């Protein structure tokens, strides 16, 4: 096997892993966004369809991209529960100005 083939194989593996990470990130964000929207609806918060249409599961600032992960989860998460949603009043006025972050 030539060096060129080894490099191509390595790059292919890295891209495959990156694709997996992106897919997991989108799935995780979509799951929590759906839970948050349902929570807001149950509270009676008015939600505009045009605002919901602009939501994107590609935000990533809350995701650790450094490659170091620890999975010491509390028992309620191990039993299939979800982390609690944050109160909207806890966010500063500037939150959400950069939709990619």
C-alpha positions in Angstrom: 0.0 0.0 0.0 1.4 3.4 -1.0 1.7 6.4 1.3 -0.9 8.1 -0.9 -3.4 5.3 -0.2 -2.7 5.4 3.5 -3.3 9.1 3.6 -6.6 8.8 1.6 -7.8 6.0 3.9 -7.0 8.1 7.0 -8.8 11.1 5.6 -11.8 9.0 4.7 -12.0 7.6 8.3 -11.7 11.1 9.8 -14.4 12.5 7.5 -16.6 9.5 8.4 -16.1 10.2 12.1 -16.8 13.9 11.6 -20.1 13.0 9.8 -21.1 10.8 12.7 -20.4 13.6 15.2 -22.4 16.1 13.1 -25.3 13.7 12.9 -25.3 13.0 16.6 -25.1 16.8 17.3 -28.1 17.5 15.0 -30.1 14.6 16.6 -29.3 15.8 20.1 -30.2 19.4 19.4 -33.4 18.4 17.5 -34.5 16.2 20.4 -34.0 19.0 23.0 -35.4 21.7 20.8 -38.6 19.7 20.4 -38.8 19.1 24.2 -38.2 22.9 24.8 -40.9 23.8 22.3 -43.4 21.4 23.8 -42.6 22.8 27.3 -43.2 26.3 26.1 -46.5 25.3 24.5 -47.6 23.6 27.8 -46.8 26.8 29.6 -49.0 28.8 27.2 -46.1 30.7 25.7 -47.1 32.0 22.3 -44.9 30.6 19.5 -44.9 32.0 16.0 -44.6 29.5 13.2 -42.1 31.8 11.4 -39.8 31.8 14.5 -40.0 28.0 14.8 -39.2 27.7 11.0 -35.9 29.6 11.6 -34.6 27.3 14.4 -31.6 25.3 13.5 -30.2 22.2 15.2 -26.7 23.1 13.9 -25.9 25.4 16.9 -22.9 24.1 18.7 -21.6 26.4 21.4 -22.9 24.0 24.1 -21.1 21.0 22.6 -17.6 20.1 23.7 -15.6 19.9 20.5 -12.2 19.2 22.1 -12.5 15.5 21.9 -12.6 14.9 25.7 -15.9 13.4 26.9 -17.0 12.2 30.3 -20.1 10.2 30.7 -20.6 10.1 34.4 -24.3 10.7 34.2 -26.7 11.2 37.1 -29.1 8.3 37.7 -32.1 10.1 36.4 -30.4 10.5 33.0 -29.3 6.9 33.0 -32.9 5.9 33.5 -33.9 7.7 30.3 -34.7 11.2 31.7 -33.6 14.5 30.3 -31.6 17.4 31.7 -33.9 20.1 33.0 -34.6 23.0 30.6 -33.3 26.4 31.6 -35.6 29.3 32.4 -35.8 31.9 29.6 -35.4 34.6 32.2 -31.9 33.4 33.0 -30.6 34.4 29.5 -29.1 37.9 28.8 -30.8 40.1 26.3 -28.0 39.5 23.8 -28.5 35.7 23.9 -29.2 34.3 20.4 -27.7 37.1 18.4 -25.3 34.7 16.8 -27.4 31.8 15.6 -24.5 29.6 14.7 -23.1 29.6 18.2 
